[in-house]
Amino acid sequence: MTKKPKPIPDFESETDERIFWERHDSSDYVDWSKAKPGHLANLKPTSKSISLRLPVDLLEQIKMAANKRDVPYQSLIKVWLAEKIDAA
């Protein structure tokens, strides 16, 4: 005999929900016997590789800035480019 799942509470924020699920067992709130396998579409990358020539000194400065922020330098370049476009 399966028990009726408890209702999932409403959460004020994603943080509240995260804390809730860290402290509670989902099997009390979801009947996993009725779960069905999910299917993800064939996702294709939404980015495209490009070749960009930069002066060596500039690239080294970018790498140092990325290292200070503990992020990959290519990710930092993308962030900077997006910020510049948003500001335009």
Secondary structure as a PSIPRED ss2 file (coil, helix, strand):
# PSIPRED VFORMAT (PSIPRED V4.0)

   1 M C   1.000  0.000  0.000
   2 T C   1.000  0.000  0.000
   3 K C   1.000  0.000  0.000
   4 K C   1.000  0.000  0.000
   5 P C   1.000  0.000  0.000
   6 K C   1.000  0.000  0.000
   7 P C   1.000  0.000  0.000
   8 I C   1.000  0.000  0.000
   9 P C   1.000  0.000  0.000
  10 D C   1.000  0.000  0.000
  11 F C   1.000  0.000  0.000
  12 E C   1.000  0.000  0.000
  13 S C   1.000  0.000  0.000
  14 E H   0.000  1.000  0.000
  15 T H   0.000  1.000  0.000
  16 D H   0.000  1.000  0.000
  17 E H   0.000  1.000  0.000
  18 R H   0.000  1.000  0.000
  19 I H   0.000  1.000  0.000
  20 F H   0.000  1.000  0.000
  21 W H   0.000  1.000  0.000
  22 E H   0.000  1.000  0.000
  23 R H   0.000  1.000  0.000
  24 H C   1.000  0.000  0.000
  25 D C   1.000  0.000  0.000
  26 S H   0.000  1.000  0.000
  27 S H   0.000  1.000  0.000
  28 D H   0.000  1.000  0.000
  29 Y C   1.000  0.000  0.000
  30 V C   1.000  0.000  0.000
  31 D C   1.000  0.000  0.000
  32 W H   0.000  1.000  0.000
  33 S H   0.000  1.000  0.000
  34 K H   0.000  1.000  0.000
  35 A C   1.000  0.000  0.000
  36 K C   1.000  0.000  0.000
  37 P C   1.000  0.000  0.000
  38 G C   1.000  0.000  0.000
  39 H C   1.000  0.000  0.000
  40 L C   1.000  0.000  0.000
  41 A C   1.000  0.000  0.000
  42 N C   1.000  0.000  0.000
  43 L C   1.000  0.000  0.000
  44 K C   1.000  0.000  0.000
  45 P C   1.000  0.000  0.000
  46 T C   1.000  0.000  0.000
  47 S C   1.000  0.000  0.000
  48 K C   1.000  0.000  0.000
  49 S C   1.000  0.000  0.000
  50 I C   1.000  0.000  0.000
  51 S C   1.000  0.000  0.000
  52 L C   1.000  0.000  0.000
  53 R C   1.000  0.000  0.000
  54 L C   1.000  0.000  0.000
  55 P C   1.000  0.000  0.000
  56 V H   0.000  1.000  0.000
  57 D H   0.000  1.000  0.000
  58 L H   0.000  1.000  0.000
  59 L H   0.000  1.000  0.000
  60 E H   0.000  1.000  0.000
  61 Q H   0.000  1.000  0.000
  62 I H   0.000  1.000  0.000
  63 K H   0.000  1.000  0.000
  64 M H   0.000  1.000  0.000
  65 A H   0.000  1.000  0.000
  66 A H   0.000  1.000  0.000
  67 N H   0.000  1.000  0.000
  68 K H   0.000  1.000  0.000
  69 R H   0.000  1.000  0.000
  70 D C   1.000  0.000  0.000
  71 V C   1.000  0.000  0.000
  72 P C   1.000  0.000  0.000
  73 Y H   0.000  1.000  0.000
  74 Q H   0.000  1.000  0.000
  75 S H   0.000  1.000  0.000
  76 L H   0.000  1.000  0.000
  77 I H   0.000  1.000  0.000
  78 K H   0.000  1.000  0.000
  79 V H   0.000  1.000  0.000
  80 W H   0.000  1.000  0.000
  81 L H   0.000  1.000  0.000
  82 A H   0.000  1.000  0.000
  83 E H   0.000  1.000  0.000
  84 K H   0.000  1.000  0.000
  85 I H   0.000  1.000  0.000
  86 D H   0.000  1.000  0.000
  87 A H   0.000  1.000  0.000
  88 A C   1.000  0.000  0.000
